[in-house]
């Protein structure tokens, strides 16, 4: 059930938060092997022709690429923030972790969701998060950083 919720969140991210596809460097399925939405001088090969897009492939044949999105990057005092870590393409077997660990995050590792509430001590500070996903011994590179700027 949690995986269905995570998939539903990932599919509905356009209406909730905006999907991280445009200009994010997410590999696409175009035959040119380049990432979408990037200027030609910023494109990077997705797999160098050998099927391994990242060094974290570990021979399993599954490359994990993760993206992190936040429900609100400028929350106020006592507002809740949800962080959603998604794999591209979606993978129901992934287990997620969030960095930095230990910060008042409530984490659902199977769904790829972490939440926290902005406290008074957060106001005026910059909170930065990343996430990773793993399937067995295959661990992704850290996601794009998401910066939360709590406001008063």
QUIQUI-V703681 format. One record per backbone hydrogen bond with DSSP energy under -0.5 kcal/mol. NH is the residue of the N-H (numbers start at 1). CO is the residue of the C=O. Records with the same first field share a line. If there is no record, write none. Layout:
NH = CO, CO
This chain:
5 = 1
6 = 2
7 = 3
8 = 4
9 = 5
10 = 6
11 = 7
12 = 8
13 = 10
14 = 11
15 = 12
16 = 12
17 = 13
18 = 13
24 = 21
25 = 36
28 = 34
33 = 30
35 = 44
36 = 26
38 = 35
42 = 39
43 = 39, 40
46 = 33
50 = 47
52 = 47
53 = 51
57 = 54
58 = 55
60 = 57
63 = 61
64 = 62
65 = 63
67 = 86
69 = 84
71 = 82
78 = 118
79 = 76
81 = 116
83 = 114
84 = 69
85 = 83, 112
86 = 67, 84
88 = 65
94 = 91
95 = 134
96 = 109
97 = 132
99 = 130
103 = 100
105 = 103
106 = 115
107 = 105
108 = 113
109 = 107
112 = 108
113 = 108
114 = 83
115 = 106
116 = 81
118 = 79
122 = 119
123 = 119, 120
124 = 150
125 = 122
127 = 125, 148
128 = 126
129 = 146
130 = 99
132 = 97
134 = 95
135 = 138
138 = 135
139 = 137
140 = 133
141 = 64
143 = 131
146 = 129
148 = 127, 146
149 = 73
150 = 125, 148
151 = 75
